[in-house]
Amino acid sequence: MAPVVLTADDSRMVRTIVSKAFVSVGCEVHQASNGQEAVDLATKVIPDLIILDITMPVMDGLTALKEIREFPECQSVPVIMLTAESGKSSVDRARELNVTGYISKPFQTDDLLELARHV
């Protein structure tokens, strides 16, 4: 069975880039355009990896991560924050929520895939 990846970003272009990268290495990818969609999908499909933006409408990525971590099935799922938000408070908050990795935009898909291999 293919690894399941959930990517959440309000930018359709970023979701497409991330999806194509993971599909190219044999993953099944689900996309969410905001944090609430990410929570709903994560608790439905129980992904093997979650990639979250921080700044999204409806619910931001840090709030989504907090809610995702409340589900027992998702507590140990690796999460990579893929975001332009690189302020110390955001990074610290992500770490408090047990984020597994952090990559800043703009990004190279090879760097994202490499980080994903090691989480």
C-alpha positions in Angstrom: 0.0 0.0 0.0 1.3 3.4 -1.0 2.3 5.9 1.8 -0.4 8.5 2.4 0.6 12.2 2.4 -1.6 15.1 3.4 -0.6 18.5 2.2 -2.4 21.6 3.4 -1.7 25.1 1.9 -4.0 27.9 0.8 -1.9 28.2 -2.5 -3.2 25.8 -5.1 0.2 26.1 -6.8 2.1 24.9 -3.7 -0.3 22.0 -3.2 0.2 21.0 -6.8 4.0 21.1 -6.6 4.0 19.1 -3.3 1.5 16.6 -4.7 3.4 16.0 -7.9 6.6 15.5 -6.0 5.2 12.9 -3.7 3.1 11.1 -6.4 6.4 10.8 -8.4 7.8 8.7 -5.5 4.7 6.5 -5.2 2.7 8.2 -2.6 -1.0 8.8 -2.4 -1.6 12.5 -1.8 -4.6 14.3 -0.3 -4.9 18.1 -0.4 -6.5 20.6 1.9 -6.8 24.4 1.2 -7.1 25.4 4.9 -6.5 24.1 8.4 -10.0 22.9 9.0 -9.9 20.8 5.8 -6.6 19.4 7.0 -8.0 18.4 10.4 -11.0 16.8 8.7 -8.9 14.9 6.2 -6.2 13.9 8.7 -8.7 12.3 11.0 -10.4 10.5 8.1 -7.4 9.1 6.2 -4.8 8.9 9.0 -1.8 9.9 6.8 1.7 8.7 7.1 3.0 12.3 6.7 1.4 15.7 7.0 2.8 18.8 5.3 1.3 22.0 6.7 1.5 25.7 5.9 1.1 28.0 8.9 -0.8 30.9 7.3 -4.1 29.7 5.9 -7.7 30.8 6.0 -10.4 29.4 8.2 -7.9 27.8 10.6 -4.1 28.3 10.6 -1.6 25.5 10.4 -0.6 25.6 14.1 -4.1 25.4 15.3 -4.8 22.6 12.8 -1.7 20.8 14.1 -2.9 21.2 17.7 -6.3 19.7 16.8 -4.7 16.9 14.7 -2.5 15.9 17.6 -5.6 15.5 19.8 -6.6 12.4 17.8 -4.8 9.3 19.2 -4.3 7.9 15.6 -2.5 11.1 14.6 -0.3 11.8 17.6 2.8 10.1 16.1 2.3 11.1 12.5 5.3 13.1 11.3 4.5 16.7 10.4 6.6 19.1 8.3 5.8 22.7 8.4 6.2 24.2 4.9 5.8 27.9 5.2 7.0 31.4 4.6 6.4 32.1 8.3 9.8 31.8 9.9 9.4 34.0 13.0 10.8 32.6 16.2 7.4 32.5 17.9 6.0 30.4 15.0 8.9 28.0 15.0 8.8 27.7 18.8 5.0 27.0 18.8 5.5 24.4 16.1 8.1 22.7 18.2 5.8 22.7 21.2 3.3 20.8 19.0 5.9 18.2 18.1 6.5 19.2 14.6 8.9 16.9 13.0 10.5 19.2 10.4 10.4 22.7 9.1 11.1 24.0 5.6 10.9 27.6 4.4 9.3 28.8 1.2 10.5 29.2 -1.4 11.6 25.6 -1.4 13.0 22.9 -3.7 11.0 19.7 -4.0 14.2 17.6 -3.7 14.8 19.3 -0.3 11.3 18.5 0.8 11.5 14.9 -0.3 14.8 14.5 1.4 13.5 15.9 4.7 10.4 13.6 4.4 12.7 10.6 4.0 14.3 11.4 7.4 11.2 12.0 9.5 
